[in-house]
């Protein structure tokens, strides 16, 4: 029973780490896009500006980035119905991350502690 509790706690921490890293990557990408948008708006190259728009940088998503995104989507998919009516990516990602941390971090951690106590 102690081995099961240890494995459950390890799985809980890995799931939380994946969800946190995926949200951090999302936040960095969104702030980079917002910064570039504001810089273009100040230069006058935004929508309706006279200067031509600069081409967007291609995304350099590696296999690790894709794997983290896919794992995070799988971990947060049970909570997607909570934010199905929201159009804001920040709300969708933020609420999904918070709920995943509550379930996988708090609930699984609690369950692992209860398994150790009963042994």
Residue pairs with C-beta under 8 A, 6 or more apart in sequence:
1 115
1 116
1 118
1 119
2 115
2 116
2 119
4 115
5 112
5 113
5 115
5 116
5 119
6 112
8 108
8 111
8 112
8 115
9 108
9 109
9 112
11 108
12 104
12 105
12 108
12 109
12 112
13 105
15 75
15 100
15 104
15 105
15 108
16 100
16 101
16 104
16 105
18 68
18 71
18 72
18 75
19 72
19 75
19 76
19 97
19 100
19 101
19 104
20 97
20 101
21 68
21 72
22 68
22 69
22 71
22 72
22 97
23 72
23 93
23 94
23 97
25 65
25 68
25 69
26 89
26 93
30 89
30 90
36 56
37 46
40 46
40 49
40 53
40 54
43 49
43 51
44 50
44 51
45 51
45 52
45 53
45 54
46 53
61 69
75 100
75 104
76 96
76 97
76 99
76 100
78 103
79 95
79 96
79 99
79 100
79 103
80 92
80 96
82 95
82 96
82 99
83 91
83 92
83 95
83 96
86 92
86 95
